Amino acid sequence: MIRIYYIFKLIARGLRLRPWGSLLTLVSCWFALCQLSLIFSTVDLADRASTLPATSGAMVAYIKDGTPQARISELGKTIQSHEEVSRVKFIPREQGLEKMKKWLGDESSLVEGVDPEILPDAFEVTLHRQYADKAPLLAREFSKLPDVDDVRYRKGLIGSIAGSFKQIIIGASAIGTIVVICLALVIFLSIRVGIVSRKQEIEVMKMLGATSFFVYAPYIIEGAAYGLLGSGAALSTTSMAFHYVQVHYPALQPIIRPFTVQQVSGMVFFACFCSVVGSMLAIQRSIDV
């Protein structure tokens, strides 16, 4: 218990010796972790977008008015027979109107007073993700089928996001790696400066018989604290930004959701882990020197 008290006392002393350096380190961690949380959220957003109807991974085939029910069932089986298609769902005109109201809002002038009888029945056709780039070819093929009036795909921002899923994954992996390296480097430099500034004090403590754990534990705890505080601030900032987007851009509400408990826990753990690794590298560097 006494050792723990002195460890935290040493941490407080180190922070008093370099307050501005500690503040800049914390701000740098916050900035890096904000980028990391946005990267994870972008990948999650693209993943959700690729599973939504009417994105680049799906299309809507509108049926000609007056088509018999038996022919509609046949048409659905014909579309489902393609290997690129993962799901075909029949959307009657009444349900289509409800979807439009949900998407545009009940008070929108585009759907106010609309008679569902003027709308066509349709098939919601979802493609396997690996075939999302074949949507234009399949749309042309489906539009040539008897009793199919029109085929629509890749409409709006969500469709663009979903169609770029592979590129988003590659870009997020590259940027995420750079951010992680920068985070560990920031912690490394901060802890390294702290150790160098107290070099004589550390040498005296070692001469008096202090263990390596007692001497260097404050720096590991300090690094973990940067990760903990930085991740907390980053998650709060990102959550507020997402809330703003949800309020002002209702069309993105289906794919932008609050962080789950698992995501928050994973982010905090990952930030602390990177910070501790950076701290240990700085300590090892000091021991080698």
N, C-alpha and C positions, 0 to 999 in steps of 0.2 A: 504493500500500500504506500509506504514511504517512497519507494522507487518511482511508482507511478506519479506521485505528487511532484517529485523533482523533475521527472521527464516533462510534465506539462509546464513546470516552472521554467525549464530551459527553452521550451517552445515559445513561451510568452516573452522571454528575454530576447530571443532571436528576432521575433516580430518587432519588438521595440527598437532594435538596432537598425532594421531596414524596413520601416513602415511603407515607404513608397514602392520599394521593390516588391514587397508582399502584395500590395494592392494591384500593381501592374500585372503580377503573376496571376492573381485571381481574375482580373478582367480578361487576360489572355485565355485562361481556361474557360471562362464563360463564353467568350467569342468562338473558340474552337468547338466547344460542346454544343453551342447553338447550331453551328454548321453541321455537326454530326447528327443531331436530332432531326434537323431538316432533311438530311440525306436519308435517314431511316424512314422518315415520314413520307418522303417522295416515293421511295420504293413501295411502301405500303399502299400509298394512294394509287400508284400505277397498277398495283396488283388488284385492288378493288375495282378500278376503272375497267380493267380487262375482263371482268366478270359481269359487268352491267350490260343490260340490253342496249342496242343501238350504239355500240362502240365499234372500234375497228375489229373487235373479236366477235361481232354479232351484226345482224342486219334484219330489216323488216321487209317482208314480201307482202304487198297489198293484193288482195284477191278481187277479181272483177265482180261487180254487183250482179246478183242473180245466179251465182254459181251454186249448184245443188250441194247439199251436205255430203252426199256420197262422194262427189268429185273432190270436195275439200279434203276429206279423209285420205283419198288417193294421193292428192297433191302433197299432203304432209308426209306420207310414206316415201314418196319419190324424193323429196328434199332430204329426208332423214337418211336415205340410202347412200348419200355421198360420204366418203371417209373423212372429209374435212369437217363435217357437221357433228357437233357433240350433243345438241339438243334442239328440238323443234317444239314450239308451244303455240297453240292456236289462241289468238286474241280476238274475241268478238268485238263488234263496234262499240257496244256499251262499255266494255272494260277498257277499250282504247280511249274513250272519252274521259273515263276516270283517271287514266294515266296522264292524259294531257292536263287535266285540272290539278293533279298532284304536282306535276312538273312546273306548270305556269302559274298556279295559284287560282283558287276559285273565283277571285275577283278580277282576273284578267279579262280584258275585252275580247280576246281571241276565243275564249271558251264560254263566255257568258251567253246563255240562251241558245246554245248550239244543240240542234236535234241530232241524236246519235244515228238516226236513219240516213243522214247524209254522209256518214263516215263509212269507209270500207272495213270489212273484216281483214285480218292479217295474220301472218305467221311470224313469230319472233324466232329467228334462226341464230343460234349461238355456235360459233366455230371453235374448234380446238385452238388453244393459244398458238401452237406452232404453225398453224395455217392462217393466222390473222392477216398476213400480207397477201393472201390470195382472195381477199374479199372482193376486189374489183372484178376479177375473172368469174368468180362464183355469182356475183350480182348479175353480170351479163348473161350467164348461163340460166339462172333462175328466171330472169325476166322473159326468156324465150319460151318458158313452159306455158301450156294452154291454161287459161283462166288466171294467170298472174298479170296484174295490171302494171305494177311498178315495184322496184326494189330500191331501198335506201340503205346507206351505210356511211360510216365515218362522218357523223354530223356533230359539230360543236367541239368545244374544248375537251370534254371528257373523251371523245373519240380520238382526238389527237394524242392525248396522254396515253390512252390504252394502246394505240398503234405504235408508240415508241417504247414499249415495255422493255424490250431487249437492250436498246440503246441506253435507257435509264439505268438498268442493272449494271451495265459495263461502266458507264460514267460514274455512278454512285460508288462502285467498288474502287475505282481509281482515286476519286476525290476523298473517299472515306479513309483510304490508306494514307494519303498525304496528311489529312487532318490528324489522324492518330499519331503519326510520326512527329508532327509539329507539337501536339499536346505533350507527348513524352519529352520532347526536346526543351519545351518551355519549363517543365518541372525540373528536368535535369540541370538546366542553367541556373534556375533559382536556388535549388538546393546546393549546387556546387558553390555558388557565391556565398551562401550562408555558411558552409563548412570552411571555406577559405578565410572568411572574415573572422572566424572564431578558431583559427588554427592553433594559436598559442594556448587558448583555454582547453582545447581538446587534448593537446599534448600534456598539459598539467594533469588533467583528469586521468589520463592513461598512466602517468607516472605514479599517481596516488592509488592505482589498482582498480580503476573503474573498468567494468567489462565493456566489450564492444557493443553489446545490446544497450547498455545504459547510455553510452556515448552517442550512438547513431539512431536509436529508436525515435528521438524527437523529430529527426528529419523525415523518417518514414511516415510518422503520424502527421507531420505537417504536409507532406505530399498528398496523403490520403484525404486530408481536410480540404486541400485545394480541389481535388476531384469531387468530393462530396458537395461542397458549397457551389462549385462551378456547375455541376450537373443540375443541382436544385434550381439555380438561377436560370440556367438554359431551358430547362423543362417549363418553368413558369413563363418565361418570355415567349417560347414557342406556342404554349397553350393559349396565351392571350392573342397571339397573332392568328392562330387557327380560329379562335372564337370571333375575331373581327371579320375574317373571310367568310365564316358561316353566316354571320348576320347580314353582311353586305352583298354576298354572292350566293343566293339560295340554290342555284343550279349545281353548286359543288357540295351541297350538304350530304348527298348519298355516299360520297367517297372520303369526306373529311370528318373524322371522328376524334373524340378525346383520347389521350393516351390511356392504355390499359394498365392495370397493376403490373402485369408481367413486363410490359415495355418500360415502365418507369424503373422497376427493379433492375432490369437488364442494363438500362442506361447508366444508372448510378453505380452498379457493380463494375461495368466496363470502364467508366471514368476513373473510379478509385483504383482499379487494377492498373490502368495505364500510368496513373500518377505514382503509384507505388513502384512500378518498374522503373520509371524515370528517376525516382529518388534513390533506388538501390544501385542504379548505374552510376549516379553521382557519388554515392558512398564508396562504391568499388573503385572508382577512378581516384578518389582521395586516398584510399588505402594503398593502391598501387604506386601512387606518387610518393 
